[in-house]
Amino acid sequence: MQQREVIMYTEIGCFVLCFSGWILVCSTMPTEYWNYSTVDSVVLTTTNFFSNLWKDCISDSTGVSDCKDFPSLLALELYIHVCRALVIIAIILGFFGAVLALVGMKCTKIGGSEIINAKVTFAAGLSYLISGLCGMIAFSWYGNKIRQEFVDPNFMAQKFEIGAAVFVGWGGSTLLIVGGFIYTFFAGKEGLGSRFKKNSSPLHRSKYPSKSLSYAPTLSRQIYVTDTKEKDSENRRGKGNKFFNREAYV
């Protein structure tokens, strides 16, 4: 199997990997179970509290649930705002990464030359990689906040546990990071590596000769002219000595 076919199948696998991770990250936005808490009462009724980045919900043992949006954005804690922004950035970068990957992959044949397609694929890998990192930071920060409140003995408010959406987000972010890293490795090696090879080739260096080489012909011509003049002067003196020597006047 040729190297091009190996890279092509690797790109297809990475695209499936990254697209699956992007879908998982997107699915966490409408999911309500970012955290949950259960309260048991004496009358054999159970009340479940759960929430996400946008609203709080409550449900009872009969299955009836009611959700309410956060009353004020400014009253929310800082980590909720940061997690919102990071998840939205992760979704946007994942979308643009998918578009760039479809343009730059070898199996699509949409772009131009092999080098240009490799650079486009490298940009797609960076988009996926940054998207995965943003998602990982958001889900890790949210989960760590829940863990800190749960293990803190001085925290007197109702304690929550990590919901299913955070675990799904961790999985999707991991897929994005792995796929983006593989994209950047192979595409960067092909696209950016060829640029360095071109700059270091003898043909590229011949376009910009060094100063010592540019002065070499001039110096050689000067030396040749000087040597020629010296030889002419010596020949003239030799002829003068031949016809006008001192013994001729004796």
C-alpha positions, 0 to 999 in steps of 0.5 A: 500500500502506498504512502498516499493511500495510508494517509488518505485512510488515516484522514478518513478515520480522523474525520469520523473520529472528530465528527463523532466527538463534535456531535457528542459535544453538541449533544451536551448543550440541550442535555439537562443532566449536567448535575443532579441531586436526589432528596428522599422524603418520609412519604416514599416520594423522591424529588430529583433536582438537576440543571445544566448551563441554562436552567434548573429543573425538578422532578418527582417520583411520578415523572412530572418535571418542571424547568425554569431558566436562570432568573439573572445572567449577572447573578450567576457564578463565573464558572458558568459563564466561562463554561458556556463560552468555551462550549460554544467556541468548541462547537463553532471551531468543530464546525469549521474544522469539519468544513476544512477537513472536507476540502483538504482531505485527499479523498475529496479532491476539492482543493488544489495541489497536494501541498495546498490540501495538506495545509488546509488539512493542517488548519482543520486539525488545529481547529479540531484540536483547539475545539477539543481543548476548549471542551475539555477545559469547560467540562473539567472545570464544571465537574471539578466545581461540583466535586469541590462542593460535594467534598467540602464539609463547610458547604451547607447548601444542597450538594450535587453530583456529576451528571451524564452530560459532563461524562459525554462531554469528556468523551467527545472532547477526547475524540476531538483532541486525538483526531486533531492531533493526528490531523496536524501530525500527518498534514503538518509533516506533508505540507510544512515539511515540504516547505522546509525541504524546498528552502534547503534544496540546491536549486533554491540556494542557487537563486541567492548566491553568496557575496563571496561567489559574486566577487570571485569572477571580478577578482579573477579578472583583475588578477588575470589583467594584472598578470598580463600587464606584468608579463607584457612589461617583462617582455618589453624589458627583455627585448630592450635588453636584447637590442640595447645591451652594454656590450654593443657599445664596447 
